[in-house]
Amino acid sequence: STQSTWGKVMDAMSKEERSLFTQFITGSSKVPLGGFKELQGMHGIQRFNIQRTAEITRLPSAHTCFNQLDLPEYTSFEMTRDMLMKAVTMGSLGFGFV
């Protein structure tokens, strides 16, 4: 299931990868002192959520204003991890303006 695959991907992340992931989802590399339940969004506290999408050829995308991850229902742990890390890594590079 998507939920169990998601948990395995999170467990397999290094501390640095989790920081990049948090930056990708929220716009900040640090979780609030009270944890994810206290994440701030556009209108106050906005809990982190995952929205499933059907298009498995696309990379995951994030909405930092809503603390939301749009995660396609990939077919395996490896594909989920690879696509998520690709999106997170590309996201950490910004738009490449110098």
C-alpha positions in Angstrom: 0.0 0.0 0.0 1.0 3.6 -0.5 1.0 4.2 3.3 3.4 1.4 4.2 5.7 2.2 1.2 5.7 5.8 2.4 6.8 4.8 5.9 9.6 2.6 4.6 10.9 5.5 2.4 10.9 7.9 5.4 12.7 5.3 7.6 15.3 4.8 4.9 16.2 8.5 4.6 19.3 9.9 6.2 19.2 13.0 8.5 20.3 15.2 5.5 17.7 13.7 3.2 15.0 14.3 5.9 16.1 17.9 6.1 15.9 18.3 2.3 12.5 16.6 2.3 11.2 19.0 5.1 12.5 21.9 3.1 10.8 20.6 0.0 7.4 20.2 1.7 7.3 23.2 4.0 9.8 25.8 2.7 11.9 25.4 6.0 14.5 22.7 6.7 13.5 22.6 10.4 10.4 21.1 12.0 8.7 23.3 14.6 9.6 22.5 18.2 6.1 21.0 18.7 6.6 18.7 15.7 4.7 18.4 12.4 1.4 19.0 14.1 2.4 22.6 14.6 3.5 23.4 11.0 2.4 26.8 9.9 0.6 27.4 6.6 -1.0 30.4 4.9 -3.8 30.6 7.5 -2.2 29.4 10.8 -1.5 25.8 11.7 -1.6 23.7 8.6 -1.0 20.0 9.2 1.2 18.1 6.7 -0.7 15.9 4.4 -0.2 13.6 1.4 -2.4 13.8 -1.6 -2.4 10.7 -3.8 -2.2 11.3 -7.6 -2.5 8.7 -10.4 0.2 9.8 -12.9 3.2 7.7 -12.0 5.4 9.2 -14.7 5.5 12.5 -12.9 7.7 13.5 -10.0 6.1 14.3 -6.6 5.3 17.9 -6.1 4.8 20.1 -3.0 2.6 23.0 -2.0 4.6 24.7 0.7 1.7 27.1 1.6 -0.4 24.1 2.5 2.4 21.7 3.7 1.1 19.2 1.1 2.9 16.5 -0.9 1.3 15.3 -4.1 2.6 11.8 -4.3 1.8 9.5 -7.3 1.0 5.9 -6.5 4.3 4.5 -7.7 4.5 0.7 -8.1 7.4 -0.1 -5.7 9.4 1.2 -2.8 12.4 1.8 -5.1 10.4 3.8 -7.6 8.8 5.9 -4.7 12.2 6.6 -3.1 13.9 7.4 -6.4 11.2 9.7 -7.7 10.8 11.5 -4.3 14.6 12.0 -3.9 14.9 13.3 -7.4 12.1 15.8 -6.7 13.6 16.8 -3.3 17.1 17.2 -4.7 16.0 19.2 -7.7 13.9 21.3 -5.4 16.9 22.1 -3.2 18.7 23.5 -6.2 16.1 26.2 -6.7 15.8 27.8 -10.1 19.5 28.1 -10.7 19.7 31.9 -10.6 23.1 33.2 -9.8 
